[in-house]
Amino acid sequence: METEKLILGYWDLRGRAGLDRTMFAFCGVPFTNKFYSTPVDWFGKEKQEIDLDFPNLPYLIDGDNKVTDSKTIAKYIALKAGRRDLLGLDDDKKFIEIDVAYNAVNDLQYYIIKLVMNKNGDFQTEKTELFEKGAVKTKLDSLSKKLGENEWLTGFASVADVFLFEVLDLIYDMEPAQIENRKNLADFRTRFSALPQIKAHRESEDFRDMWFYPGMTAWNNTPNQ
Ligand SMILES: N[C@@H](CCC(=O)N[C@@H](CS)C(=O)NCC(=O)O)C(=O)O
C-alpha cells in the first residue's frame, strides 16, 4: 500500500497548477503542494538541480515518476486514480473527442495568459478586442455550442471538463459577464464548483485563488479591471 503522497511543485498561486490541483480533488488523489514563493526559490538553484527531463513549474513527483507540463500532469493524475475513462482510453473515438476539446480549452487559456503577460501593452483595448470580437469570443462560443445541454463537455466526464472549469473560472474572475452571458457555461461552472470534492478543495489549505503574482502581469484577481 502506497503511503507517500504525490508532490506538486509550483509557485504559491493558482496559475497553471490550478488544473492539476483541481484534478487531484476531482479524482480524490491525495497530494502535497510544494510552493515556491520567490523566483530565487526555484530559479536560484532547484531548477538546475532537480532531476527532471524538462525542468519547469508545475512538476509532479510520484516516487520514480517525474512529470512536467500542467496538462500532462492532469492526465497522469487520471491514470494514477485508475480513471482511464477520463482520458477516453476505453474508446478511440472518445479519446480523440476529449483530446480535441482539451486542446480547445488549452487555446483559450493560452489567449488569456498571453493577454495578461503583456504588461506593457494596452490591456483594456486588447482585452475588449479578444473578448468581444476576437479569439476568446470565438472559442467561448464554440465551447458553449459543444457543451449544449450536456452535463459534460463531450457528453461524459473527462479531463477536458476539469480544464474547462479552470479556464472558465479564470475568465469569470476577470470578466464575469463573459460567463454569465453564456448560460450553459455559467451553469457548468456553478455545477462543477458545487461538486463535494471540488467545494472541499476550494475551502482547503491546498487551494490558491490568486491567479498571478501582483505586479508581474497586466491583470490580477480583480473583476472588470
Ligand atoms: N507548458 C507548460 C508551461 C510551464 C510554464 O510556463 N511555467 C511557468 C509558470 S506558469 C514558469 O514560471 N515556469 C518556471 C520555469 O520556466 O522554470 C505547462 O503547462 O506546464
The ligand as an SDF file (V2000), in Angstrom:
LIG
                    3D

 20 19  0  0  0  0  0  0  0  0999 V2000
    3.5370   24.2340  -20.8960 N   0  0  0  0  0  0  0  0  0  0  0  0
    3.9690   24.3670  -19.5350 C   0  0  0  0  0  0  0  0  0  0  0  0
    4.3400   25.8030  -19.2670 C   0  0  0  0  0  0  0  0  0  0  0  0
    5.0610   25.9510  -17.9480 C   0  0  0  0  0  0  0  0  0  0  0  0
    5.3350   27.3960  -17.5820 C   0  0  0  0  0  0  0  0  0  0  0  0
    5.3560   28.2900  -18.4420 O   0  0  0  0  0  0  0  0  0  0  0  0
    5.5390   27.6120  -16.2910 N   0  0  0  0  0  0  0  0  0  0  0  0
    5.7320   28.9490  -15.7680 C   0  0  0  0  0  0  0  0  0  0  0  0
    4.6330   29.2610  -14.7530 C   0  0  0  0  0  0  0  0  0  0  0  0
    3.0570   29.1330  -15.4630 S   0  0  0  0  0  0  0  0  0  0  0  0
    7.0320   29.0780  -15.0050 C   0  0  0  0  0  0  0  0  0  0  0  0
    7.1880   30.0320  -14.2630 O   0  0  0  0  0  0  0  0  0  0  0  0
    7.9550   28.1320  -15.1720 N   0  0  0  0  0  0  0  0  0  0  0  0
    9.2000   28.1430  -14.4480 C   0  0  0  0  0  0  0  0  0  0  0  0
   10.3890   27.9770  -15.3560 C   0  0  0  0  0  0  0  0  0  0  0  0
   10.3530   28.4710  -16.5010 O   0  0  0  0  0  0  0  0  0  0  0  0
   11.3510   27.3600  -14.9200 O   0  0  0  0  0  0  0  0  0  0  0  0
    2.8440   23.8840  -18.5970 C   0  0  0  0  0  0  0  0  0  0  0  0
    1.6630   23.9870  -18.9680 O   0  0  0  0  0  0  0  0  0  0  0  0
    3.1380   23.3940  -17.5040 O   0  0  0  0  0  0  0  0  0  0  0  0
  1  2  1  0
  2  3  1  0
  2 18  1  0
  3  4  1  0
  4  5  1  0
  5  6  2  0
  5  7  1  0
  7  8  1  0
  8  9  1  0
  8 11  1  0
  9 10  1  0
 11 12  2  0
 11 13  1  0
 13 14  1  0
 14 15  1  0
 15 16  2  0
 15 17  1  0
 18 19  2  0
 18 20  1  0
M  END
$$$$
